[in-house]
Amino acid sequence: MVEHAPEGIVVVDRDMRFVYLNPVAARLLGAQSAGELQGRSHLDLVHPDERNTSLDRSSQVTQGVFMPAAERRFLRLDGETLHVEISGAPIEYDGQPAAMAFFRDITERKRTEAERSLLEAQLRQAQKMESLGRLAGGVAHDFNNHLTVIGGYCDMLMADLPAGD
């Protein structure tokens, strides 16, 4: 069942080393097979900004604490960032305390959210510019009304002046 699960499933020992990876986990992390990653520290594949948090969460799981789902960033073997949603559960593996982690790729969702945020910011900027344009148009219209009155008075005054004055 674990071998055919649609999510990545890994088991990490107390030393934070991979002791098991299902095929999906190996593929998501950029490996051709699980053997490429077995024995490596899982911290090697955690984004540098999140290593301390990951170490803390992994340590807690190996001590028996369940970790609810959280969004994290991994680094694939090719260096590409992989956004995941990951949760952890304490287990016993080969008679030793270990952590089993379940993760799914949310990179596409994160990219879509970033694009949506950008589009929302652009829409807000366009709305601000439209409001500013309306305000400027209103001010110009009011100013033009005053200039028309001033121009009319000037025409009346000039009509009263003698020719050539």
DSSP file (Angstrom, degrees, kcal/mol; ACC not computed):
  #  RESIDUE AA STRUCTURE BP1 BP2  ACC     N-H-->O    O-->H-N    N-H-->O    O-->H-N    TCO  KAPPA ALPHA  PHI   PSI    X-CA   Y-CA   Z-CA
    1    1 A M              0   0    0      0, 0.0     3,-0.4     0, 0.0     4,-0.3   0.000 360.0 360.0 360.0 -44.2    0.0    0.0    0.0
    2    2 A V    >   +     0   0    0      1,-0.2     3,-1.0     2,-0.2     7,-0.1   0.878 360.0  57.5 -65.9 -37.9    2.8    2.4    0.9
    3    3 A E  T 3  S+     0   0    0      1,-0.2    21,-0.2    19,-0.1    -1,-0.2   0.807 114.8  37.3 -63.0 -29.4    4.7    1.6   -2.3
    4    4 A H  T 3  S+     0   0    0     -3,-0.4    -1,-0.2    19,-0.1    -2,-0.2   0.263  85.8 128.8-108.0  10.2    1.7    2.6   -4.4
    5    5 A A    <   -     0   0    0     -3,-1.0    19,-0.2    -4,-0.3     4,-0.1  -0.345  62.3-131.4 -64.9 147.2    0.5    5.6   -2.3
    6    6 A P  S    S+     0   0    0      0, 0.0     2,-0.3     0, 0.0    -1,-0.1   0.561  86.7  67.7 -78.1  -6.4    0.0    8.8   -4.3
    7    7 A E  S    S-     0   0    0     97,-0.1     2,-0.4    -5,-0.1    18,-0.3  -0.734  94.4 -99.0-109.7 159.7    2.0   10.8   -1.7
    8    8 A G  E     -A  103   0A   0     95,-2.7    95,-2.8    -2,-0.3     2,-0.4  -0.628  40.2-171.0 -75.0 133.2    5.6   10.7   -0.8
    9    9 A I  E     +A  102   0A   0     -2,-0.4    13,-2.4    93,-0.2     2,-0.3  -0.993   8.3 171.6-130.2 126.1    6.3    8.6    2.3
   10   10 A V  E     -AB 101  21A   0     91,-2.2    91,-2.6    -2,-0.4     2,-0.4  -0.928  23.4-146.4-130.6 156.1    9.6    8.5    4.0
   11   11 A V  E     -AB 100  20A   0      9,-2.5     8,-3.0    -2,-0.3     9,-1.4  -0.994  16.6-168.8-122.0 129.9   11.0    7.1    7.2
   12   12 A V  E     -AB  99  18A   0     87,-3.0    87,-2.8    -2,-0.4     6,-0.2  -0.960  12.0-140.5-120.4 133.0   13.7    9.0    9.0
   13   13 A D  E >   -A   98   0A   0      4,-2.4     3,-2.1    -2,-0.4    85,-0.2  -0.163  39.6 -86.3 -82.8-177.2   15.7    7.5   11.9
   14   14 A R  T 3  S+     0   0    0     83,-0.5    84,-0.1     1,-0.3    -1,-0.1   0.771 129.0  59.3 -61.9 -25.8   16.9    9.3   15.1
   15   15 A D  T 3  S-     0   0    0      2,-0.1    -1,-0.3     1,-0.0     3,-0.1   0.325 118.7-113.1 -84.7   8.3   20.0   10.5   13.2
   16   16 A M  S <  S+     0   0    0     -3,-2.1    26,-2.9     1,-0.2    27,-0.5   0.778  71.8 139.4  65.7  29.6   17.7   12.2   10.7
   17   17 A R  B     -F   41   0B   0     24,-0.3    -4,-2.4    25,-0.1     2,-0.3  -0.834  60.3-107.8-105.9 143.4   18.8    9.9    7.9
   18   18 A F  E     +B   12   0A   0     22,-2.7    21,-3.0    19,-0.4    -6,-0.2  -0.506  39.7 166.7 -65.8 126.3   16.4    8.4    5.3
   19   19 A V  E    S+     0   0A   0     -8,-3.0     2,-0.3     1,-0.4    -7,-0.2   0.527  70.6  18.1-112.6 -16.0   15.9    4.7    6.0
   20   20 A Y  E     +B   11   0A   0     -9,-1.4    -9,-2.5    17,-0.1    -1,-0.4  -0.972  57.5 175.3-154.0 140.4   12.9    4.3    3.7
   21   21 A L  E     -B   10   0A   0     -2,-0.3   -11,-0.2   -11,-0.2    13,-0.1  -0.985  24.5-136.2-139.8 133.3   11.4    6.2    0.7
   22   22 A N     >  -     0   0    0    -13,-2.4     4,-2.2    -2,-0.3     3,-0.3  -0.442  37.3 -99.2 -80.1 167.0    8.5    5.1   -1.4
   23   23 A P  H  > S+     0   0    0      0, 0.0     4,-2.5     0, 0.0     5,-0.2   0.850 123.1  53.3 -57.2 -37.1    8.8    5.6   -5.2
   24   24 A V  H  > S+     0   0    0    -17,-0.3     4,-2.9   -21,-0.2   -16,-0.3   0.920 108.7  49.7 -65.6 -42.0    6.8    8.8   -5.2
   25   25 A A  H  > S+     0   0    0    -18,-0.3     4,-2.0    -3,-0.3     6,-0.2   0.930 111.6  48.4 -61.3 -45.5    9.0   10.3   -2.5
   26   26 A A  H  <>S+     0   0    0     -4,-2.2     5,-3.0     1,-0.2     4,-0.3   0.927 113.9  46.8 -61.1 -44.6   12.2    9.4   -4.5
   27   27 A R  H ><5S+     0   0    0     -4,-2.5     3,-1.5     1,-0.2    -2,-0.2   0.928 111.4  50.3 -63.7 -46.1   10.7   10.9   -7.7
   28   28 A L  H 3<5S+     0   0    0     -4,-2.9    -1,-0.2     1,-0.3    -2,-0.2   0.848 110.3  50.6 -62.0 -33.5    9.5   14.1   -6.0
   29   29 A L  T 3<5S-     0   0    0     -4,-2.0    48,-2.2    -5,-0.2    -1,-0.3   0.433 122.1-107.2 -86.2   1.3   13.0   14.6   -4.5
   30   30 A G  T < 5S+     0   0    0     -3,-1.5     2,-0.3     1,-0.3    -3,-0.2   0.635  72.9 135.5  88.8  15.2   14.6   14.1   -7.9
   31   31 A A      < -     0   0    0     -5,-3.0    -1,-0.3    -6,-0.2     3,-0.1  -0.678  54.7-142.0 -96.7 151.6   16.1   10.7   -7.4
   32   32 A Q  S    S+     0   0    0     -2,-0.3     2,-0.3     1,-0.2    -1,-0.1   0.813  88.6   2.7 -75.4 -32.4   15.9    7.8   -9.9
   33   33 A S  S >  S-     0   0    0     -7,-0.1     3,-1.2     1,-0.1     4,-0.4  -0.965  75.4-107.8-149.2 163.7   15.5    5.3   -7.0
   34   34 A A  G >> S+     0   0    0     -2,-0.3     4,-1.7     1,-0.2     3,-1.7   0.817 111.3  71.3 -62.8 -30.7   15.1    5.3   -3.3
   35   35 A G  G 34 S+     0   0    0      1,-0.3    -1,-0.2     2,-0.2   -15,-0.0   0.782  86.8  64.8 -58.3 -28.7   18.6    3.9   -3.0
   36   36 A E  G <4 S+     0   0    0     -3,-1.2    -1,-0.3     1,-0.2    -2,-0.2   0.783 113.8  31.4 -64.2 -26.1   20.1    7.3   -4.1
   37   37 A L  T X4 S+     0   0    0     -3,-1.7     3,-2.2    -4,-0.4   -19,-0.4   0.644  87.9 112.5-108.8 -18.7   18.8    8.9   -0.9
   38   38 A Q  T 3< S+     0   0    0     -4,-1.7   -19,-0.2     1,-0.3     3,-0.1  -0.338  86.3  19.2 -61.3 134.3   18.8    6.1    1.7
   39   39 A G  T 3  S+     0   0    0    -21,-3.0    -1,-0.3     1,-0.4     2,-0.2   0.196  99.0 116.5  90.9 -15.8   21.4    6.9    4.4
   40   40 A R  S <  S-     0   0    0     -3,-2.2   -22,-2.7   -22,-0.1    -1,-0.4  -0.555  75.6-103.4 -82.9 150.8   21.5   10.6    3.6
   41   41 A S  B >   -F   17   0B   0    -24,-0.3     3,-1.4    -2,-0.2     4,-0.4  -0.539  19.8-139.6 -70.2 134.1   20.4   13.2    6.1
   42   42 A H  G >  S+     0   0    0    -26,-2.9     3,-1.4    -2,-0.3     4,-0.2   0.757  99.7  71.9 -67.3 -20.3   17.0   14.5    5.2
   43   43 A L  G >  S+     0   0    0    -27,-0.5     3,-1.0     1,-0.3    -1,-0.3   0.742  83.6  69.1 -66.6 -21.8   18.3   17.9    6.2
   44   44 A D  G <  S+     0   0    0     -3,-1.4    -1,-0.3     1,-0.2    -2,-0.2   0.780 104.3  42.8 -63.6 -25.2   20.4   17.9    3.0
   45   45 A L  G <  S+     0   0    0     -3,-1.4    30,-3.2    -4,-0.4     2,-0.4   0.310  93.2  98.5-106.1   7.5   17.2   18.2    1.1
   46   46 A V  B <  S-C   74   0A   0     -3,-1.0    28,-0.3    28,-0.3     5,-0.1  -0.792  87.5-101.0 -94.7 138.4   15.5   20.8    3.3
   47   47 A H    >   -     0   0    0     26,-2.4     3,-2.4    -2,-0.4     4,-0.4  -0.308  33.1-120.0 -55.3 136.9   15.6   24.4    2.1
   48   48 A P  G >  S+     0   0    0      0, 0.0     3,-0.9     0, 0.0     4,-0.4   0.813 111.5  58.7 -52.5 -34.6   18.4   26.2    4.1
   49   49 A D  G 3  S+     0   0    0      1,-0.2     4,-0.2     2,-0.1    -2,-0.1   0.674 112.7  39.8 -69.0 -15.3   15.9   28.7    5.6
   50   50 A E  G <> S+     0   0    0     -3,-2.4     4,-2.5    23,-0.1    -1,-0.2   0.278  81.7 102.4-118.8   9.8   13.8   25.9    7.1
   51   51 A R  H <> S+     0   0    0     -3,-0.9     4,-2.8    -4,-0.4     5,-0.2   0.911  82.8  49.3 -64.2 -42.9   16.5   23.5    8.4
   52   52 A N  H  > S+     0   0    0     -4,-0.4     4,-2.3     2,-0.2    -1,-0.2   0.924 113.7  46.3 -63.4 -43.5   16.1   24.5   12.0
   53   53 A T  H  > S+     0   0    0      2,-0.2     4,-2.7     1,-0.2    -1,-0.2   0.917 114.0  48.8 -63.5 -43.5   12.4   24.1   11.9
   54   54 A S  H  X S+     0   0    0     -4,-2.5     4,-2.7     2,-0.2     5,-0.2   0.902 110.5  50.4 -64.3 -41.6   12.6   20.8   10.1
   55   55 A L  H  X S+     0   0    0     -4,-2.8     4,-2.4     2,-0.2    -1,-0.2   0.919 112.1  48.0 -62.0 -43.9   15.2   19.5   12.6
   56   56 A D  H  X S+     0   0    0     -4,-2.3     4,-2.2    -5,-0.2    -2,-0.2   0.935 113.8  46.0 -62.4 -48.0   12.9   20.5   15.5
   57   57 A R  H  X S+     0   0    0     -4,-2.7     4,-2.1     1,-0.2    -2,-0.2   0.920 113.8  48.7 -63.0 -43.7    9.8   18.9   14.0
   58   58 A S  H  X S+     0   0    0     -4,-2.7     4,-2.4     1,-0.2    -1,-0.2   0.905 110.3  51.4 -63.6 -41.9   11.7   15.7   13.1
   59   59 A S  H  X S+     0   0    0     -4,-2.4     4,-1.0    -5,-0.2    -1,-0.2   0.910 109.5  50.2 -61.8 -42.3   13.2   15.4   16.6
   60   60 A Q  H  <>S+     0   0    0     -4,-2.2     5,-2.4     1,-0.2     3,-0.4   0.902 110.0  50.3 -63.3 -40.9    9.8   15.8   18.2
   61   61 A V  H ><5S+     0   0    0     -4,-2.1     3,-2.1     1,-0.2    -2,-0.2   0.925 107.5  52.1 -65.0 -43.3    8.3   13.1   16.0
   62   62 A T  H 3<5S+     0   0    0     -4,-2.4    -1,-0.2     1,-0.3    -2,-0.2   0.719 107.0  56.1 -66.4 -17.1   11.1   10.6   16.8
   63   63 A Q  T 3<5S-     0   0    0     -4,-1.0    -1,-0.3    -3,-0.4    -2,-0.2   0.313 132.1 -91.7 -94.1   7.0   10.3   11.4   20.4
   64   64 A G  T < 5S+     0   0    0     -3,-2.1     2,-0.5     1,-0.3    -3,-0.2   0.559  82.6 131.4 102.5   8.2    6.6   10.4   19.9
   65   65 A V      < -     0   0    0     -5,-2.4    -1,-0.3    -6,-0.1     2,-0.3  -0.840  52.1-132.9 -99.9 126.9    4.9   13.7   19.1
   66   66 A F        -     0   0    0     -2,-0.5    23,-0.2    23,-0.1    -5,-0.0  -0.576  17.5-148.7 -73.2 136.0    2.6   13.7   16.0
   67   67 A M  E     - D   0  88A   0     21,-2.6    21,-2.1    -2,-0.3     3,-0.1  -0.938  10.6-137.7-110.7 120.3    3.2   16.7   13.8
   68   68 A P  E     -     0   0A   0      0, 0.0    18,-0.1     0, 0.0    20,-0.1  -0.187  43.8 -67.6 -68.9 168.4    0.2   18.2   11.9
   69   69 A A  E     +     0   0A   0     18,-0.1     2,-0.3    16,-0.1    18,-0.2  -0.252  59.2 171.5 -59.8 139.1    0.5   19.2    8.2
   70   70 A A  E     - D   0  86A   0     16,-2.0    16,-3.0    -3,-0.1     2,-0.5  -0.983  35.0-111.2-145.6 152.4    2.7   22.2    7.5
   71   71 A E  E     + D   0  85A   0     -2,-0.3     2,-0.3    14,-0.2    14,-0.2  -0.746  46.0 163.3 -88.1 131.8    4.0   23.8    4.3
   72   72 A R  E     - D   0  84A   0     12,-2.7    12,-2.9    -2,-0.5     2,-0.4  -0.886  33.2-121.8-139.9 169.0    7.7   23.5    3.8
   73   73 A R  E     - D   0  83A   0     -2,-0.3   -26,-2.4    10,-0.2     2,-0.3  -0.972  24.4-174.5-118.8 131.2   10.3   23.8    1.1
   74   74 A F  E     -CD  46  82A   0      8,-3.1     8,-2.8    -2,-0.4     2,-0.5  -0.727  22.2-128.1-110.6 166.0   12.6   21.0    0.0
   75   75 A L  E     - D   0  81A   0    -30,-3.2     6,-0.2    -2,-0.3     5,-0.1  -0.981  22.2-139.1-115.0 122.4   15.5   21.1   -2.5
   76   76 A R    >   -     0   0    0      4,-3.0     3,-2.3    -2,-0.5   -46,-0.2  -0.250  33.8 -98.5 -69.3 167.1   15.4   18.4   -5.1
   77   77 A L  T 3  S+     0   0    0    -48,-2.2   -47,-0.1     1,-0.3    -1,-0.1   0.794 127.0  55.9 -59.5 -27.7   18.7   16.7   -6.1
   78   78 A D  T 3  S-     0   0    0    -49,-0.1    -1,-0.3     2,-0.1     3,-0.1   0.412 122.0-107.8 -85.1   3.4   18.9   19.1   -9.1
   79   79 A G  S <  S+     0   0    0     -3,-2.3     2,-0.1     1,-0.3    -2,-0.1   0.332  73.4 139.6  90.8  -7.1   18.7   22.1   -6.7
   80   80 A E        -     0   0    0     -5,-0.1    -4,-3.0     1,-0.1     2,-0.3  -0.455  57.4-112.6 -71.9 142.0   15.1   23.1   -7.7
   81   81 A T  E     -D   75   0A   0     -6,-0.2     2,-0.5    -2,-0.1    -6,-0.2  -0.587  28.7-163.2 -78.0 134.5   12.8   24.2   -4.9
   82   82 A L  E     -D   74   0A   0     -8,-2.8    -8,-3.1    -2,-0.3     2,-0.5  -0.975   7.3-150.1-120.3 117.3    9.9   21.8   -4.1
   83   83 A H  E     +D   73   0A   0     -2,-0.5    23,-3.0   -10,-0.2    24,-0.7  -0.750  27.1 174.9 -86.6 130.8    7.0   23.2   -2.1
   84   84 A V  E     -DE  72 105A   0    -12,-2.9   -12,-2.7    -2,-0.5     2,-0.5  -0.920  36.3-136.5-134.3 158.5    5.4   20.5    0.0
   85   85 A E  E     -DE  71 104A   0     19,-1.9    19,-1.7    -2,-0.3     2,-0.4  -0.987  39.9-178.0-109.9 122.1    2.7   20.0    2.6
   86   86 A I  E     +DE  70 103A   0    -16,-3.0   -16,-2.0    -2,-0.5     2,-0.3  -0.943  18.7 179.3-131.1 142.9    4.2   17.6    5.1
   87   87 A S  E     - E   0 102A   0     15,-2.1    15,-2.5    -2,-0.4     2,-0.4  -0.942  14.7-149.1-134.3 159.4    3.0   15.8    8.3
   88   88 A G  E     -DE  67 101A   0    -21,-2.1   -21,-2.6    -2,-0.3    13,-0.2  -0.968   9.7-171.1-135.7 148.2    4.8   13.4   10.5
   89   89 A A  E     - E   0 100A   0     11,-2.7    11,-3.0    -2,-0.4     2,-0.2  -0.996  28.7-115.6-136.1 140.1    4.0   10.5   12.8
   90   90 A P  E     + E   0  99A   0      0, 0.0     2,-0.3     0, 0.0     9,-0.2  -0.535  43.7 162.9 -73.8 139.1    6.1    8.6   15.3
   91   91 A I  E     - E   0  98A   0      7,-2.3     7,-2.7    -2,-0.2     2,-0.5  -0.891  39.8-114.0-142.1 173.8    6.7    5.0   14.4
   92   92 A E  E     - E   0  97A   0     -2,-0.3     2,-0.5     5,-0.2     3,-0.0  -0.980  32.0-174.9-112.0 127.1    9.0    2.1   15.4
   93   93 A Y  E >  S- E   0  96A   0      3,-3.1     3,-1.6    -2,-0.5    -2,-0.0  -0.986  71.5 -13.9-128.0 121.5   11.2    1.0   12.5
   94   94 A D  T 3  S-     0   0    0     -2,-0.5    -1,-0.1     1,-0.3     0, 0.0   0.864 129.4 -55.2  52.3  39.4   13.5   -2.0   12.9
   95   95 A G  T 3  S+     0   0    0      1,-0.2    -1,-0.3    -3,-0.0    -3,-0.0   0.535 119.6 104.1  77.6   6.9   12.9   -1.8   16.6
   96   96 A Q  E <  S- E   0  93A   0     -3,-1.6    -3,-3.1     1,-0.0    -1,-0.2  -0.907  79.9-100.2-121.3 148.1   14.1    1.8   16.9
   97   97 A P  E     + E   0  92A   0      0, 0.0   -83,-0.5     0, 0.0     2,-0.3  -0.420  54.7 160.6 -63.0 139.0   12.1    5.0   17.3
   98   98 A A  E     -AE  13  91A   0     -7,-2.7    -7,-2.3   -37,-0.2     2,-0.4  -0.904  36.8-113.9-150.1 174.7   11.7    6.8   13.9
   99   99 A A  E     -AE  12  90A   0    -87,-2.8   -87,-3.0    -2,-0.3     2,-0.5  -0.975  16.7-157.5-120.8 131.9    9.6    9.4   12.1
  100  100 A M  E     -AE  11  89A   0    -11,-3.0   -11,-2.7    -2,-0.4     2,-0.4  -0.943  15.1-165.1-106.5 126.6    7.3    8.7    9.2
  101  101 A A  E     -AE  10  88A   0    -91,-2.6   -91,-2.2    -2,-0.5     2,-0.5  -0.913   9.5-161.5-116.0 140.1    6.6   11.7    7.0
  102  102 A F  E     +AE   9  87A   0    -15,-2.5   -15,-2.1    -2,-0.4     2,-0.4  -0.974  20.9 171.0-116.1 127.0    3.9   12.0    4.5
  103  103 A F  E     -AE   8  86A   0    -95,-2.8   -95,-2.7    -2,-0.5     2,-0.4  -0.989  18.5-163.2-142.2 152.1    4.2   14.8    1.9
  104  104 A R  E     - E   0  85A   0    -19,-1.7   -19,-1.9    -2,-0.4     2,-0.4  -0.966  32.4-106.2-131.0 148.5    2.6   16.0   -1.3
  105  105 A D  E     + E   0  84A   0     -2,-0.4   -21,-0.2   -21,-0.2     4,-0.1  -0.592  38.1 166.2 -74.4 121.7    3.9   18.4   -3.9
  106  106 A I     >  +     0   0    0    -23,-3.0     4,-2.6    -2,-0.4     5,-0.2   0.070  40.0 115.5-120.7  21.8    2.1   21.8   -3.7
  107  107 A T  H  > S+     0   0    0    -24,-0.7     4,-2.4     1,-0.2     5,-0.2   0.911  77.7  48.7 -58.8 -45.0    4.6   23.6   -6.0
  108  108 A E  H  > S+     0   0    0      1,-0.2     4,-2.5     2,-0.2    -1,-0.2   0.904 111.1  50.3 -63.4 -41.7    1.9   24.3   -8.7
  109  109 A R  H  > S+     0   0    0      2,-0.2     4,-2.6     1,-0.2    -1,-0.2   0.911 111.0  48.9 -62.8 -42.6   -0.5   25.6   -6.0
  110  110 A K  H  X S+     0   0    0     -4,-2.6     4,-2.2     2,-0.2    -2,-0.2   0.897 111.5  49.5 -64.4 -40.2    2.1   27.9   -4.6
  111  111 A R  H  X S+     0   0    0     -4,-2.4     4,-2.4     2,-0.2    -2,-0.2   0.917 111.9  48.5 -64.5 -42.6    2.9   29.2   -8.1
  112  112 A T  H  X S+     0   0    0     -4,-2.5     4,-2.5     1,-0.2    -2,-0.2   0.900 110.6  50.9 -64.0 -41.6   -0.8   29.8   -8.8
  113  113 A E  H  X S+     0   0    0     -4,-2.6     4,-2.4     2,-0.2    -1,-0.2   0.893 110.3  49.7 -62.9 -39.6   -1.2   31.6   -5.5
  114  114 A A  H  X S+     0   0    0     -4,-2.2     4,-2.2     2,-0.2    -2,-0.2   0.914 111.6  48.2 -65.7 -42.5    1.8   33.8   -6.3
  115  115 A E  H  X S+     0   0    0     -4,-2.4     4,-2.6     2,-0.2    -2,-0.2   0.905 111.6  50.5 -63.2 -40.9    0.3   34.6   -9.8
  116  116 A R  H  X S+     0   0    0     -4,-2.5     4,-2.6     2,-0.2    -2,-0.2   0.919 109.6  49.9 -63.6 -43.7   -3.0   35.4   -8.2
  117  117 A S  H  X S+     0   0    0     -4,-2.4     4,-2.2     2,-0.2    -1,-0.2   0.900 111.2  49.8 -61.0 -40.9   -1.5   37.7   -5.7
  118  118 A L  H  X S+     0   0    0     -4,-2.2     4,-2.4     2,-0.2    -2,-0.2   0.927 111.5  47.9 -63.7 -45.0    0.4   39.5   -8.4
  119  119 A L  H  X S+     0   0    0     -4,-2.6     4,-2.4     1,-0.2    -2,-0.2   0.889 111.0  51.3 -64.1 -38.8   -2.8   39.9  -10.5
  120  120 A E  H  X S+     0   0    0     -4,-2.6     4,-2.5     2,-0.2    -1,-0.2   0.901 110.3  49.2 -64.1 -40.2   -4.7   41.2   -7.4
  121  121 A A  H  X S+     0   0    0     -4,-2.2     4,-2.2     2,-0.2    -2,-0.2   0.900 111.2  49.5 -65.2 -40.6   -2.0   43.7   -6.8
  122  122 A Q  H  X S+     0   0    0     -4,-2.4     4,-2.5     2,-0.2    -2,-0.2   0.893 110.7  50.4 -65.5 -39.0   -2.1   44.8  -10.4
  123  123 A L  H  X S+     0   0    0     -4,-2.4     4,-2.6     2,-0.2    -2,-0.2   0.927 110.1  49.5 -63.8 -45.3   -5.9   45.1  -10.2
  124  124 A R  H  X S+     0   0    0     -4,-2.5     4,-2.3     1,-0.2    -2,-0.2   0.906 111.6  49.3 -59.9 -41.4   -5.6   47.3   -7.1
  125  125 A Q  H  X S+     0   0    0     -4,-2.2     4,-2.5     2,-0.2    -1,-0.2   0.913 110.9  49.5 -64.5 -42.5   -3.0   49.5   -8.8
  126  126 A A  H  X S+     0   0    0     -4,-2.5     4,-2.4     1,-0.2    -2,-0.2   0.896 110.6  50.5 -63.4 -39.6   -5.3   49.8  -11.9
  127  127 A Q  H  X S+     0   0    0     -4,-2.6     4,-2.4     2,-0.2    -1,-0.2   0.892 110.1  50.1 -65.4 -39.0   -8.2   50.8   -9.6
  128  128 A K  H  X S+     0   0    0     -4,-2.3     4,-2.6     2,-0.2    -2,-0.2   0.928 111.5  48.2 -62.9 -44.3   -6.1   53.4   -7.9
  129  129 A M  H  X S+     0   0    0     -4,-2.5     4,-2.5     2,-0.2    -2,-0.2   0.889 110.7  51.1 -64.7 -38.7   -5.0   54.8  -11.2
  130  130 A E  H  X S+     0   0    0     -4,-2.4     4,-2.4     2,-0.2    -1,-0.2   0.922 111.4  47.9 -63.3 -44.1   -8.7   54.9  -12.4
  131  131 A S  H  X S+     0   0    0     -4,-2.4     4,-2.4     2,-0.2    -2,-0.2   0.909 112.1  49.3 -62.4 -42.3   -9.7   56.7   -9.2
  132  132 A L  H  X S+     0   0    0     -4,-2.6     4,-2.9     2,-0.2    -2,-0.2   0.903 110.2  51.5 -64.1 -40.9   -6.9   59.2   -9.6
  133  133 A G  H  X S+     0   0    0     -4,-2.5     4,-2.5     2,-0.2    -2,-0.2   0.905 110.4  48.3 -61.9 -42.6   -7.9   59.8  -13.3
  134  134 A R  H  X S+     0   0    0     -4,-2.4     4,-2.4     2,-0.2    -2,-0.2   0.911 112.4  48.9 -64.1 -42.1  -11.5   60.4  -12.3
  135  135 A L  H  X S+     0   0    0     -4,-2.4     4,-2.6     2,-0.2    -2,-0.2   0.940 112.5  47.4 -62.3 -47.2  -10.3   62.8   -9.6
  136  136 A A  H  X S+     0   0    0     -4,-2.9     4,-2.7     1,-0.2    -2,-0.2   0.898 111.9  51.0 -62.1 -40.4   -8.0   64.7  -12.0
  137  137 A G  H  X S+     0   0    0     -4,-2.5     4,-2.2     2,-0.2    -1,-0.2   0.903 110.7  48.6 -63.0 -41.2  -10.8   64.8  -14.6
  138  138 A G  H  X S+     0   0    0     -4,-2.4     4,-2.4     2,-0.2    -2,-0.2   0.911 112.4  47.6 -65.0 -43.3  -13.2   66.3  -12.0
  139  139 A V  H  X S+     0   0    0     -4,-2.6     4,-2.8     1,-0.2     5,-0.2   0.923 112.1  50.1 -63.8 -44.3  -10.7   68.9  -10.9
  140  140 A A  H  X S+     0   0    0     -4,-2.7     4,-2.6     2,-0.2    -2,-0.2   0.895 110.6  50.3 -61.7 -39.8   -9.9   69.8  -14.5
  141  141 A H  H  X S+     0   0    0     -4,-2.2     4,-2.1     2,-0.2    -2,-0.2   0.939 112.8  45.3 -64.1 -47.1  -13.6   70.2  -15.2
  142  142 A D  H  X S+     0   0    0     -4,-2.4     4,-1.9     2,-0.2    -2,-0.2   0.909 114.0  49.4 -63.0 -41.4  -14.2   72.4  -12.2
  143  143 A F  H  X S+     0   0    0     -4,-2.8     4,-2.5     1,-0.2    -2,-0.2   0.904 109.1  52.7 -63.8 -41.1  -11.1   74.5  -13.1
  144  144 A N  H  X S+     0   0    0     -4,-2.6     4,-2.2     1,-0.2    -1,-0.2   0.880 105.6  54.7 -62.7 -38.4  -12.3   74.8  -16.6
  145  145 A N  H  X S+     0   0    0     -4,-2.1     4,-1.8     2,-0.2    -1,-0.2   0.928 110.1  46.0 -60.5 -45.1  -15.7   76.1  -15.4
  146  146 A H  H  X S+     0   0    0     -4,-1.9     4,-2.5     1,-0.2    -2,-0.2   0.904 111.6  51.7 -64.3 -41.4  -13.8   78.9  -13.4
  147  147 A L  H  X S+     0   0    0     -4,-2.5     4,-3.0     1,-0.2    -1,-0.2   0.865 106.5  54.5 -64.6 -35.1  -11.6   79.7  -16.4
  148  148 A T  H  X S+     0   0    0     -4,-2.2     4,-2.2     2,-0.2    -1,-0.2   0.915 109.9  46.5 -63.6 -43.0  -14.7   80.1  -18.6
  149  149 A V  H  X S+     0   0    0     -4,-1.8     4,-2.3     2,-0.2    -2,-0.2   0.929 114.3  47.4 -64.1 -45.2  -16.2   82.6  -16.2
  150  150 A I  H  X S+     0   0    0     -4,-2.5     4,-2.4     1,-0.2    -2,-0.2   0.922 111.8  50.6 -62.6 -44.1  -12.9   84.5  -15.9
  151  151 A G  H  X S+     0   0    0     -4,-3.0     4,-2.2     1,-0.2    -1,-0.2   0.886 109.0  52.2 -61.0 -38.9  -12.5   84.4  -19.7
  152  152 A G  H  X S+     0   0    0     -4,-2.2     4,-2.2     2,-0.2    -2,-0.2   0.922 109.7  48.1 -64.0 -44.2  -16.1   85.8  -20.1
  153  153 A Y  H  X S+     0   0    0     -4,-2.3     4,-2.5     1,-0.2    -2,-0.2   0.905 110.4  52.3 -62.1 -41.0  -15.4   88.7  -17.7
  154  154 A C  H  X S+     0   0    0     -4,-2.4     4,-2.6     1,-0.2    -1,-0.2   0.907 108.7  50.1 -61.9 -41.8  -12.2   89.4  -19.6
  155  155 A D  H  X S+     0   0    0     -4,-2.2     4,-1.8     2,-0.2    -1,-0.2   0.902 111.1  49.4 -62.7 -41.2  -14.1   89.5  -22.9
  156  156 A M  H  X S+     0   0    0     -4,-2.2     4,-1.1     2,-0.2    -2,-0.2   0.909 112.4  47.3 -65.7 -41.1  -16.7   91.9  -21.4
  157  157 A L  H  X S+     0   0    0     -4,-2.5     4,-0.7     1,-0.2     3,-0.4   0.909 111.6  50.2 -66.1 -41.9  -13.9   94.2  -20.0
  158  158 A M  H >< S+     0   0    0     -4,-2.6     3,-0.6     1,-0.2    -1,-0.2   0.826 104.8  58.3 -66.7 -30.5  -12.1   94.2  -23.4
  159  159 A A  H 3< S+     0   0    0     -4,-1.8    -1,-0.2     1,-0.2    -2,-0.2   0.830 104.7  51.6 -67.7 -30.1  -15.3   95.1  -25.2
  160  160 A D  H 3< S+     0   0    0     -4,-1.1    -1,-0.2    -3,-0.4    -2,-0.2   0.622  91.8  95.5 -80.6 -14.4  -15.6   98.2  -23.0
  161  161 A L  S << S-     0   0    0     -4,-0.7     3,-0.1    -3,-0.6     2,-0.1  -0.481  84.6-106.8 -77.6 146.5  -12.0   99.4  -23.8
  162  162 A P    >   -     0   0    0      0, 0.0     3,-1.8     0, 0.0    -1,-0.1  -0.398  49.5 -85.1 -67.8 152.6  -11.4  101.9  -26.6
  163  163 A A  T 3  S+     0   0    0      1,-0.3    -4,-0.0     2,-0.1     0, 0.0  -0.313 114.7  18.9 -60.5 137.4   -9.9  100.4  -29.8
  164  164 A G  T 3         0   0    0     -3,-0.1    -1,-0.3     1,-0.1    -3,-0.0   0.414 360.0 360.0  81.8  -0.2   -6.1  100.3  -29.7
  165  165 A D    <         0   0    0     -3,-1.8    -2,-0.1     0, 0.0    -1,-0.1   0.462 360.0 360.0 -81.0 360.0   -6.0  100.5  -25.9
